């Protein structure tokens, strides 16, 4: 049963990777990379369970946080063009 889950996750990871390469827009690619990262977290958790190593869950949680922060950073970069830009406009009005 867990082997089937692992194979299913690997298949889903390959499909997400294909969407990241072939995605028609930047946002499709960002979403695909985020989805790939989420599936990687699940894969690490399943691999840790299969190997009898519960400390893999800590690694999966750290990877999930890095994936989230990276996705937010890339989205901010794609929207504002730089990391240091604030959410307000040049005259202080909200976007």
C-alpha positions as CSV (number, residue, x, y, z in Angstrom):
1,X,0.0,0.0,0.0
2,X,2.8,2.5,0.9
3,X,4.7,1.4,-2.2
4,X,1.7,2.4,-4.3
5,X,1.6,5.7,-2.5
6,X,5.2,6.3,-3.2
7,X,4.8,5.5,-6.9
8,X,1.8,7.7,-7.1
9,X,3.7,10.6,-5.5
10,X,6.6,10.1,-7.9
11,X,4.2,10.1,-10.9
12,X,2.5,13.3,-9.6
13,X,6.0,14.9,-9.1
14,X,6.9,14.1,-12.7
15,X,3.6,15.6,-13.9
16,X,4.2,18.8,-11.8
17,X,7.7,19.0,-13.2
18,X,6.4,18.7,-16.7
19,X,4.0,21.5,-16.0
20,X,6.8,23.7,-14.6
21,X,8.8,23.2,-17.8
22,X,5.8,23.5,-20.3
23,X,3.6,26.0,-18.4
24,X,2.3,28.7,-20.7
25,X,2.6,31.5,-18.1
26,X,4.9,32.4,-15.3
27,X,2.2,31.8,-12.7
28,X,1.6,28.3,-14.0
29,X,5.2,27.5,-13.6
30,X,5.4,29.0,-10.1
31,X,2.3,27.0,-9.1
32,X,3.8,23.8,-10.5
33,X,7.1,24.3,-8.7
34,X,5.1,24.9,-5.4
35,X,3.1,21.8,-6.1
36,X,6.3,19.8,-6.8
37,X,7.7,21.1,-3.4
38,X,4.5,20.0,-1.6
39,X,4.7,16.5,-3.2
40,X,8.4,16.3,-2.2
41,X,7.4,17.0,1.4
42,X,4.9,14.1,1.2
43,X,7.5,11.9,-0.4
44,X,10.0,12.6,2.4
45,X,7.4,11.8,5.0
46,X,6.4,8.5,3.3
47,X,10.1,7.5,2.8
48,X,10.7,8.2,6.5
49,X,7.8,6.1,7.5
50,X,8.9,3.2,5.2
51,X,12.5,3.4,6.6
52,X,11.3,3.6,10.2
53,X,13.0,7.0,10.6
54,X,10.6,9.5,12.3
55,X,13.2,12.2,12.2
56,X,12.5,12.5,8.4
57,X,9.3,14.4,9.5
58,X,11.5,17.2,10.9
59,X,13.3,17.4,7.5
60,X,9.9,17.4,5.7
61,X,8.7,20.3,7.9
62,X,11.8,22.4,7.3
63,X,11.5,21.7,3.5
64,X,7.8,22.8,3.6
65,X,8.7,26.1,5.3
66,X,11.5,26.7,2.7
67,X,9.1,25.9,-0.1
68,X,6.5,28.3,1.3
69,X,9.0,31.2,1.8
70,X,10.5,30.6,-1.6
71,X,7.1,30.6,-3.3
72,X,6.2,33.9,-1.6
73,X,9.5,35.4,-2.5
74,X,9.3,34.4,-6.2
75,X,5.7,35.7,-6.4
76,X,6.8,39.0,-4.8
77,X,9.7,39.3,-7.2
78,X,7.5,38.6,-10.2
79,X,4.9,41.1,-9.1
80,X,7.1,44.0,-8.0
81,X,10.3,43.3,-9.8
82,X,12.4,43.4,-6.7
83,X,12.4,41.9,-3.2
84,X,12.6,45.2,-1.3
85,X,9.4,46.8,-2.7
86,X,6.6,47.5,-0.3
87,X,2.9,46.7,-0.9
88,X,2.1,50.5,-1.1
89,X,2.5,52.6,-4.2
90,X,4.9,55.5,-4.8
91,X,2.6,58.0,-3.1
92,X,1.7,55.8,-0.2
93,X,-1.6,54.6,-1.6
94,X,-2.4,51.0,-1.2
95,X,-2.5,48.7,-4.3
